[in-house]
Amino acid sequence: MDTSLSTIAVVGLGTMGTGIAEVLALAGREVIGIDISEAAALGAVASLEASTARAVGRGRITEQERTDALARFRTSDDLRTAADAELVIEVVPETYEIKQQVFRELDAIVSPTAILATGTNALSVTRLAAESQHPERVLGLHFFNPAPAMKLVEVVSSVLTAPPAVEAVTALARELGKEPVAVGDRPGFVADGLLFGYLNQAAAMYEANYASREDIDAAMKLGCGLPMGPLALLDLIGIDTARTVLEAMYSESHDRLHAPAPVLGQLSSAGLTGRKAGRGFYTYDAPGGQAVVPDALTPAADAASGAGRDVASVGVAGSGTMASGIAEVFAKAGYDVVLAARSQEKADVAKGRIAKSLERSVTKGRLTAEARDETLARITAAGSLDAFAEVDLAVEAVAEDLEIKQQLFAALDKVCLPGAVLATTTSSLPVVAIARATARPEDVIGMHFFNPAPAMKLVEVVRTVLTADDVHATVRAVCARIRKHPVDCGDRAGFIVNALLFPYLNNAIKMVEQHYASLDDIDAAMKLGGGYPMGPFELLDVVGLDVSLAIEKVLHKEFRDPGLAPAPLLEHLVAAGCLGRKTGRGFREYARR
């Protein structure tokens, strides 16, 4: 088996094939790009010329390196030109029939020692290998789009793959500046196996008219730090491609979370496959374009949600990190704030926490000393909810316990002025159940801030079936004044972010339970292949395994989907007191402070 891999053929010169060819040519390999379409071949050359020109302009490569790379890339419409290749990477359309035909033809063309790699992200590598005369040389080499930028490469072995072939392509991936992750043969592998389940649930959420496409995408970008929202990402990947991947995943898992949302099939059948078609969930300036243009579903820029109520003063109930952060946000925006806790001592400690936060901002040059002093002067610490007697907006940020919140709202009902807006920051409890603890449920709404509140831009605005229109309008106007991005969602478990985030985290745990991949490989795959700021196990340990388990249980109870049942490993760790960073041990161990 050839391990030098100096001459490499790339079969299929679409976006992915062209990107892989660029990476190889820049790394000094002789690259043969093969496509039956002359237009695709010409497009690949033009793309490589443009991309390398940009790289020269940005100082990433020299003009000579660009010239050399372009000289190493040649194209053909004849598969026989792969005869001298030591490695062939196929990136043809995602069907068994086409890929198997390519492998059968390659068997008669290339050397018996050449390695054959499939770029599939959905089909069985084992099934493709079984069609080859030399199944031991067939493996998966899954790059991520855009290949020049994305660091992850999944190296996929079947039960038939020879170890030297795996070693050779793994070494190649490292020489290309990539991070290879070894995975077994199952649909979606690691990164797509987790990513596409999440994308599918986002499509289903949109299809159910639970939230707008813009709000779903904004929520996941701002709430989770993701580079793209799920629906925009589906458009980029290709809605037809996503459906194919999900079908393959569902055929193996039989998990309803992987059953493609009907809207994916409807859009695919209509030819609305995303950016490449010029229209998918969004509409683009042209087929293959990147710029989103307004369409019939685009919210009007000046769309008003109606007249709201005047808000000059805000009460924040609670003494924890979230309550302090929310009070700081309101005070910075110019509101007079009453920060009420169960005792004056607790309220003073909470205000002291705000003072430290503001001082850090001054030290970092984000805030002036004068603005710090003015902000602190707007905050009054109180040891009783009685101090809320004159506030226009009361925001509770107490423990995530329904009984505690109901008791607090019953007290707010008696203390606050008629017409005051009452908001809960719950992330998982039914807002309407909290509202019914008052005699004015029409004044109650959800305002789900994210932690840390001063830094995170997202607020999920949760209307119940009883919330008044002017209360909703008031809260959206307040969000604008405090420089937060509001997204509208209905009163159901998880709202937008947690309803999409925690099933993804749960599925990552199931991967480890099934011994499919390690914690480190899964975390690396999602950071490098999905652009996630943290891997799922890093995030679980930060959030807290007990908090994560509680949210999983709420989601499972609400939607009754077996796929949402908490992973047993998560339950076992919580039972053992391994709750993440706060206890020094969760999925990983941490040094005690």
N, C-alpha and C positions, 0 to 999 in steps of 0.2 A: 504494500500500500504506500503510495507516494505521500511523503510528508513535507516536501519542499514548498509546494503550493505557490510557485512563482507565476504560473499562467492560469488564469481563472476565467471561466465563461459564465456570463450572467444571461439566463434565458428569460426573456420578458422584460421589456424596457418601458414599463409604466413608471409611475412616480417612485415606487419602492425599488424596482430594478435599477433605474437610473441613479438613485441615491446610493445604492450599494456599489454600483460601478464607480461612482465618484470617489467613494471612500477607498476602494481598492486601488484605483489609479493614483491617487494622491499618496498612497502608502508604498508605491513603487512596484505594484504588480502589473503584469501585462494582462489587459482585460479585453475579452471578446464579448461584445454586447450583441445578443441575437434576438431578433423579433421578426415575425412574419409580416409585420406592417412596416413599410418603408417610412411612413409618416412618423411612427413611433421611434424608429431609429434616428431619423433626422431630428426629432424633438429631443431625444436623449443627448445628441451631440450639442445641440443649441443650449440645452439646460446646463450641460457640463461647462460649456464655454462661459455662460453667464455667471454661473455659480463661482467658478474659479476666478473670474474677473472681479467679482465682489470681494472674494477672499484676498486678492492682491490689494484692492483698494482699502481694505481694512487692516492691512499689514499682517495678515495671518500666514500668507505664503509669499514667496518672491515671484517675480515675473518668470524667472527661469524654471522654478518649480511648477508653475502653471503650464509653461510650454512643454515640459517633460511629461506631465500628467496627461495632457491632451494627446501627446504622441503615443502614449501607452494604451490609448482607448481606440478600438476600431469596432465597427458594427458590421452585421451581416444578416441576411434573411434566411440563411441556410444552416441548419443545426449541425451539419457535418464540419463546419468550421471550428467546432468544439473538440475536434479529434485530439489536439495536442494539450488540452487543458488537464491539469492535475486535480482541479476541483471545478465542478459545475454547480452553480446555484440557480435553481429554477424559481421564478417569481411570476408564474403564469396564472391565469384566472383560477379561482378557488373552487375547482371541481375535480373529483377523482378521475373522471374520464380524460380530461385534458392533461393533468399531471401524469397519470399513468402512461398515456401515449408518449409523452416526452421521455419518461424513464425507459420505456421499451426501445425507443429509437436510440437513446444514448447508449444503451447496452451494446448496440452494434457499431457504435462510432468511437467511443473513448477507450482508453487503455483499461485493462482489467484492474489496474492498481489505482485508477482515478477515483476520487471520492465524489459521490452524488449527494447534494444537499437540497432539501425542499425548504422553501421559505414560508410554508403554510403556517397559519395561526389557528386553524380550525380542524383540519383533517388529520386522520390517523397516519403517523409516520410509519407505523408497523404495516399497515395495509398497503401503503405505497411501496415500502421496501419488499413486500412479499411478491410484487409484480416484477421485481428486478431479477436478472440472472445472478446477481451478486448482492444479495440483501445485506451482507455484512458491511458494505461500503456506503449504505444509505443512512442518512441521519437528517435531523432538522436543524436549520440554522435560521433562527427567527430574529431578524432585525426589526427595529421600531422606526416609525415614521416621524420626522424626517431622518433618514439613516445617517447623514453626515453629522447631525447634531446629537442624536440620542445615543447614550452610552451603553445601554443594555443590549446584549445578544443572548438569547436563550439557546443553548445547545441541547438538542433533544435526541435522546437515545431510544431506540426500540430494543426489544429483547434480542434482536438479531444483529445489532450494530457491534462491529469490532472495536475494542478499546483504542487501538492506534488511530482509527479514523476520528474518534472523539478527541483524542489528545492533539491531533494535528489541527483541527479546526478551532479548538480552544486556544492553542498557541497563536494561531492566526488572528483570532479575535483580539487577543491582548496586544499583538503587534500593530493592530489597527487602532489601538487606543480605546478599545471597548472593554466593558466589564462582562465577561461570560458567566452565565449561571447555568449549571447543569440541572436539567429537569427530565422527568420521565414523560412517556407518551400518553397524553390525555388531552382532549379538546380544550383549547385555550391556554394550555400549559399553566404558568403561574400568573404572569401579569394580566393577560387577557382573560384568564379564568376568573380573576377577581374583578377586573375592569368591566367586562361585558355584562355581568350580572347587575352591577350598579347602573350602567347605562340603560339596561332594559327596564329597571324599576323607574328610572327617570322618565323614560318614554311612556310607561304605563301611567305615571302620575300626571303627565301632560294630557294623555288621552282621556283620563277621567275628569278633566277640567278642574283639577284641584288647584292648580296654579298656572300662571302664564309661562310660556317658554322663557321670556326674559327674566321672570322672577326665579324660576328654577335654576337657570344658569347663573344668575347673580348670587343666589344663595350659596351655591356650592363653591363659587370662586371666592366670595368674601367670607363665608363661614368656615371654609376648610383650607383656604389658601391654594386652591387648585389653579393651574394655568388656564384652563378652559372649562366652561360649563358643560354638562353632559350632553345636551341637545346640540350645541355647536360642535362638540367633539364627534357625535354621531354623523353629523353632516360632513365633517372632515374625513372620517374613516370611510364613509360610504354606507348608507342605510342598508343597501342590499348585502354588503359585506358583513355588517353587524348581524343581520338576520341569519346569514349562513353560519357564522360562528356560534350564535345562540342555538340554532337548530342542532348543530353538532354537540354542543354542551348538553342540551336537554336530552338528546338521544342516549347519552351515557348516564347522566345524573337523575333524570326523571324528576328533577326539582322544579316546581312551578315557577320559581324565581328565574329560571333559565328559559322557560317557554316564551318565545318571542312575543312581545306585546303586539296585538293585532295592528296597531298603527304602523309598525315597521313593515308588515306585509302590504298594507294598503298603499303606503308611500312608494314601496319598491315596485308594486304592480303598476302604479301610475307613472313610473319613470322618474319620480321625484327622489332621487337617490343621494342628494346632498350637493356639496360644492361642485362635484364633477358634472352634475346635470344643471347647475345653476339654481336649483331649488330643492329644498328638503324640508327640515323644520323651519328654516329661514329661507329667504330669497336673496340671491347674490347678483352682482352686477353683470355676470356672464358665466356660462359653463366653465368650470375650472377657476372661477374668480374667488377672491378672498373677501371682498368688501360686501358687507350686508347692506341691502337696500330696503327701504320701507315697502311693506305690502299691506294687505287688508287686515292683518293681525297686529301690525305694529301700533303700540299705544301712541296717541297724539302727544307731542311734546308739551302742549299746554293743557293736557287733560286734567281737569279739576275733579276731585272726588266730592265736591260740595263744600258748603260753608261749615266751618268747625266752630268750636268754642274758644274763648280767649283763655290763654294760659300764661300767667305771670309768675306763679309760684308753684313749686313742686315739692311733694313730700316723698321721701324714700324710706321704706320700712325695712330694717335689717341692720346687722352690724358686721357681716362677713365681707369677704373680698369683693364679691359681686355688688353688694349694696354700696360699698365705698366707691367702687369704680363707677357705678351709675350716678351717684351723687356728684362725683368729680366731673363727669361729662356734662351734666345739667348746669353746674355752677360755672364751668368754663364757657358755656354758651350764653351766660348772662342771666340765668334764672336764679331767683331766690330759692334756696333749698333748705328744707327741714329734714335732717337725718335722725330718725327716731329708732331707738333700740329698746330692749326690755329694761334697761337701767341707764342712768346717766353715765355711769362709768363705762359701759360698753359703747355708748354713743360717742363719748370722748375718745375712746381708743380708735373707733372707726374714723373719726375726723383726723386723728393723729396719723392714721395710715394714709389719708388723702394728702396731708401736709408733706409726708415723706415722698409720696409719688410726685407731687408738684415740684418739690426740691430737686428730685432727680431730673425733671424736665428742664429746670433752670440750669443745672450743672451741664446738661447736654446741649444747651443753647436752643432748646425748643420753645422756651417760655421765658419771658422777662420776669425779673423779681417783682416788678410792679403788678404784672398780670397775676402772678402767684398770690400776692397779698390780696388783690381784689377778689380773686376766686375764693380764697379761704374766708373772706369777710362775708361772702354771700351764703355760707353754710352755717346753719344753726344746729348744734347737737342737742337732742332732747331725749329724755328718759321715758317718754310716754307718747302714745299715739294721739293724746289730746292736743298735741302741738300741731296736728294736721287740720285743725278747725277752720283755717282760712285758705288752705291750698286749693289750687285749681286742678291739679293732677296728682294722684297718689299712686306710687309705684311700689309694690311689695317685692322684696328680694330675700325672703326667709327660706327655711328648710323646705326641700322638695317632698313635702308630706301633705296630702290632701286635707286631712283633718286640721293641721296647723294653719294652712292657708284659709280654710273656710272660717275658722275662728277669727283670724285676723280681718277677713273681709266683713264679717258680721260686725266687728268693732269699727271698721272704717265707715260702714253704712250709718252708724250712729254719730260718728264724729264729724265726717266731712260734710261740706255744704251741699245742698241740693244742686245738681248740675255738675258737680266735680266728676272728673273722669277717674275711674278706678282701674289700674292696670296690674296684671300679674306677669312675672317674669318666668313662669313655669316653662320647662323644656319638655315635659312629658305628660303632665296631668291635664284632664279635660277642663278647659277654661269655663265651660258652661256650668260645670259642677261647682266651681268656685263662685261664679256669678250668682247662682241660686241661693247662696248663703246670705245674699243681700235682698233688700226689698226693691232694688233698682237694677236688675240684671242688664237692662239696656245701656247702662253707663259703664259696663265692665268689658274689658278687652285684654288680649294678650300682647305684651311687648317683650319678646324674647331676645334679650341682649346676649352677646357672646363674650366669653372670657379671654383676655382681660378687656373689660368694657371700654376703657379709654382708647385702646388701640384698634379693636375690631370694629369694622364699619357696618356690619350687618345688624338689622333688627327685623325679626319675623313678627309681623303684625297679624294677630290671630283674631278674627271675627267669629263670634258664635252666632247661632241662628237668632239670638235676641239682641245683639249689639246694634245700637242706633247708628244711622248713617253719619250723623254729625260727630259722633264719638270716633268713628273710624277716620273721618276727615281731620279731626283734631290731632290724632296721634300721628298721622302721616305728616302733617304740618310741623309738629314738634320734632319729628325725626329729621326733617329738612333743616330745622334751626340748629339742632345739635350735631349736624353734619354726619348723619348716619344714612345708610341706604335701606329704606324699608321694602320688604317684600310681603305681599299679601298671601295669606294661606288660611284655610279653613281649620276648624277646631277638631283635629283628629290626631292620634298619637304620632309623635315625632315631628309633626309639622313638615317642613321640607328637608332641612339638613339632617336631622337625626334619623328620619325615616329612610334616607338614602345612605347615610354614612354607616349606621350600625349593622345592617345586614351584610355590608361589605366586610366590616371588621369580623363579624361572626363567621363568614365564609373563609376568611384567612385562618381563623382558629381551626376550622374543620380540616383545612389542608394539612396543618401540622398534626392533628389527630390521626389523619390517614397516612402519616409518614411520607407524604408526597414531596415535601420540600422542608427545609429548615427555616427557623425564624429569620436567620440572617439573610438567606437567599430570598425569602418572600419580601422582607423589608427592602432589600437592595433592588429587587425587581420592580416594586411599586415606585420607588424614588427615581430610579434610572429610566424605567420604561414608561411610567405613567406621569412623571413630573410631580409626584406628590411630595410635599415638604417633609413629611415624616412617613416611615413605613407603618403598616397597621399595628405591629406589636409595640413599636415605640409609642405610638399614639395611645394605644390601650393602657399602657403603663402610666402615661401622663394623665389621662382622663380619670383613671382609677377603675380597677376591674369590678369593684362593687357597683359603681355608678353605671358602668357599661352593662353589667348583668341586669340591673334594674330597668334600664331602657329597653334592652332586648326582651325582657318579660312583658313590658307594657306593649311593645309592638306585636309580640306574639299573641297576647290576649286580645288586642284590638282587631287584628287582621285574620287571626285563626289559620295562618298558613304554616304548615309543618316546616317549611324551609326557614321560617323565622324563629324556630325553637332555639333557645340558647345552646351553644355547643357545650357538651358535658365537661370538657376540659376547663372552660371558663367557670362553670359552677364549682368544680373541684378546687380550683385555685382560690376562689372566694371563700369557700368553706374552710380552707386551710389558713385563711388570714393573709394570703399573698395578694395584696390589693394594688401593687404597682409601686411607683416611686415613693409614695407617702409612707409605705411600710418597709421599704428597702428591698422588697422582692415582689415581683409579679411574673411576667414571662421571662424577665431577666433579673439579675441581682444588682443592687446599687449600694454604693458606699453610704453608710449612715452619716448624717451630718451631726 
